[in-house]
Amino acid sequence: MRRLSSHLTGVERGSIVLFSDYQDGGAMWTGNGPRELRRIVEFSEPFRSEPIVHVSMSMWDMDQKTNQRADISAEMVNPEGFVIVFRTWGDTRVARIRADWLAIGEISSEDDWEIV
């Protein structure tokens, strides 16, 4: 379990359409084999330390004629933001994906100060 040392906890959330490859014939819809897409997310203000980030698919539109394979995660998490990574493979055809995310972590207070 991660313990937060600050009495101030910040929560930020968001939603982002990662792609809509059906409309423009993109690789997630027309391709085969391993495919990956990355999107940078920046927080509205930095956390005091690396927050806990949860990412999930809130909308998916996939071809029903192929296997539905998907992997979504948060990578490169830091106090300023993170990267959403979506992966698929094989013959899966993905038209659209929307991801929702939630970040929870320590935030700074205006009363914080550092001795230099």
N, C-alpha and C positions, 0 to 999 in steps of 0.2 A: 504494500500500500504506500502510496506517496503522501507524505504529510506536508502541508503548506505551512511555512514558518511565519507568514504574514497574516495579520488579522483581516487584510483586505483581499477578497477574492473577486476576480473579474470573470464574467461569462460573456462570450461573444459568439454569434451564430451567423450563418449566411447560407445562401442558396445560389448555385451557378449552373447554367446549362453548359456542360462540357463540350458538346458538339451536336450537330444535327446533320450527319453525313448522308442521310437519305436524300435531302434536298439538293446537295451539290455533288453526289457521287463520290464521297470521300472514302478513305481506306477502311474505316470501320464497317462500312456497308458493302463495299465491293471487294475488299481484300480477303486473303486467306492466310492461315498461319498466325504466328505471334504478332500482335499489334498493341501499341502502347500510346497513351496520350497523357501529357502532363500539363497542369494549369497551376500557376502561382497564385496564392491567396495572401494578401497583406492585411494584417489586423488594423483596425482604426487607430489604435495606439498600442505601443509595445507593452507586453507583459513584463513583470520584473524578472522572471526566469522562464524557461521552456514550459509552456502550458501542456496540458493533456488535450489531445485533439481526437475527435471522433468524426468519421466521414461515413455517409451512407448514400445509397442511391434512392432518391425520392421519386424519380420517374425513369422508367426504361421502356424503350420501344424496340423490340427485337423481332426478326423474321421468325415466324412459327414453323418454317420448313427446315430449320437447322437447329442444332443443339444450342442451348442458351448458356453460354459460359461468360462469366464476368468476375473480375477481381478489382476492388477499389480500396485505396488506402491513403494514408497521409504519410509523407516522407519529408525529410529535411526540416523538421519542426524546430523553430527557434522563437525567441520572444517577439520578433517582428512579423512572422508569418509561417507558411508551410507550402508544400506542393501536394496537390491532389493527383494521384496516379490511377488511371483506369487502364486495365489490360483485358484483352480477350485473345482467343486462339482458335485454331482449327477452322471449321467452316462457319462459325458463328457470324451472323450478320446483324450488326447493331445500327439502328437508324438514329436513335437519340438517347442521350443520358443527361439527367439532371442530378447533381449531387448536393446534399445538404451537409453542413458541418457545424460542429460545436467545439469551442475551445474554452477550457476552464483552467485558471491559474492565478498565481499571485500577481497583484498589481501594486504599483507604487502609490504612495500617499504624498500629498504636498508637504507633510511633516517629516518625510524621510530626508536624511542628509548623510553625507559621507565625509569622513576626515581624510584629507589628501596629504 
